[in-house]
Every structure is written in C-alpha cells, then in structure tokens.
Amino acid sequence: MLSVFVVPEITDGQTLVIEGDEAHHAIKVVRLNIGEEIIVTDGAGTWVQGKVSSLEKRSFSIAISQRGFEEQCTPQLIVVQALIKSDRMRETIELLTVAGVDRIIPWKAERSIAQEKDGSGEKWTAVATAASKQSRRLRFPVIESALTTNQIVERFAGKLIVLNENASNKLSVLKFVDEDPVVIVVGPEGGISGAELSQLSGNEVRLGQKVLRSAHAGFAALAAIQTLIQRW
C-alpha cells in the first residue's frame, strides 16, 4: 500500500506542496524519491494521490493524479476511555486508532489515578495522527477533552455499551443500527465503581472469560464489533 502523509489543507490544482515537519519526516526519515507515488490527506477524509515531482531541503511536491473524499462510516464508533497512566494512554490511543475508532472521549472515572494535564490533548492527537498514517487511514479519529460521568450520561443516555467483567451478557448478543453511534465505555484498571455502573445504566457486557487490561479492552471490543457489523 502507498505511504500516507498529512497536511492541514488540500487545495485545488494539479500540484501539492508539503512543508514543515511532515516534509522533514518524508525527506529525512522515510527518504522519499522522485517518482515515488504517495497519498496525502487532511485527516478529515479529503485525499489526493500522486508522484513526487520535486524534493527540496524543507519541502517536496507531488503531481496529483487522483483525488477523492472518504465519507464517515456508519455506525460511528466511539470509545469512552477512562484516564490511565500516560504510557498506557498512548498505547490505548494507538490501538483504538488502528482498530478504526472514530472518536475517543477520555473519562474522569472515579478510580482513575491519572489526570488530564495541559498539553495532553495535543500529545494524544499526535499519537493518533502517527497511528492513522501507519494504518493508512484517510479520516483520523477525533480526540476530545476529558469528560465527567455526569457529562457522559447527559450526552449518551441510553446508548452506552459498558464493558464489565461481571456482566451476564456477552458482547456478541448486541444488535446494532447503522444510524446510531456505537458508544463503548472502558473503565480504569481499578474497574468501574458500583455508583458509576448505576449512573451509566447502559448495556453491560463482558468480553469472554478473560479480564483484559484497560489499555487493551477497547481494542478488543472494537475488533469484535467491526466483525458483528460486517465491516471486517
């Protein structure tokens, strides 16, 4: 598959110039060559394809041969992820991104030890961007600011799929409707408290007999759901 690079905006015309950090990475790290064909996206679905036509020290250009737009898939896949330690959060975002998540909402869960810090959003977005490029995504996931339990319930009342190792139902029993977003709630390492489970009042399901880490549960759930909705 062709390598994917990202720019803030894709303009009209037959040539596109890529500058800045993305150009530096392409030239110095990936070592693009004249004539090499690549894809460039704005991360919001708009993309172009073409061959590298020129290489400078801090920029390069492609001659556009194709362009298009990737629509948002339905149902939209949303993961409400409890805040966990920074290294684990990075791993979580990478896994969710390559598994096809559309939106990640960090959650200030009762038993979350980690907190959202200044600059966390920018760091998480950078992780998602890198993972999107690696997995050849043309539409990158949106990462929101952390929400409280009250905010999550107010926003997604009646639509939540809560992963709970003690639930009696398996994930595979759920039915999905194309128009309705799939909203998966993943708790912290210490689990979701009883008070939170009552407040979330969603469809509580388990992922088999094994207990997954918080960083991995969302990835496993997305993989199963992608299969259930026949996207995979």
C-alpha positions, 0 to 999 in steps of 0.5 A: 500500500502507498505511504500516507502523509498529512497536511492541514489543507488540500487545495485545488490544482494539479500540484501539492506542496508539503512543508514543515515537519511532515516534509522533514519526516518524508525527506529525512526519515522515510527518504522519499524519491522522485517518482515515488507515488504517495497519498496525502490527506487532511485527516478529515477524509479529503485525499489526493494521490500522486508522484513526487515531482520535486524534493527540496531541503524543507519541502517536496511536491507531488503531481496529483493524479487522483483525488477523492473524499472518504465519507464517515462510516456508519455506525460511528464508533466511539470509545469512552476511555477512562484516564490511565497512566500516560504510557498506557494512554498512548498505547490505548490511543494507538490501538483504538486508532488502528482498530478504526475508532472514530472518536475517543472521549477520555473519562474522569472515572472515579478510580482513575489515578491519572489526570488530564494535564495541559498539553495532553490533548495535543500529545494524544492527537499526535499519537493518533495522527502517527497511528492513522498514517501507519494504518493508512487511514484517510479520516483520523479519529477525533480526540476530545477533552476529558469528560465527567460521568455526569457529562457522559450520561447527559450526552449518551443516555441510553446508548452506552455499551459498558464493558464489565467483567461481571456482566451476564451478557456477552458482547456478541448478543448486541444488535446494532443500527447503522444510524446510531453511534456505537458508544463503548465505555472502558473503565480504569484498571481499578474497574468501574465503581458500583455508583458509576455502573448505576449512573451509566445504566447502559448495556453491560457486557463482558468480553469472554472469560478473560479480564483484559487490561484497560489499555487493551479492552477497547481494542478488543471490543472494537475488533469484535464489533467491526466483525458483528457489523460486517465491516471486517 
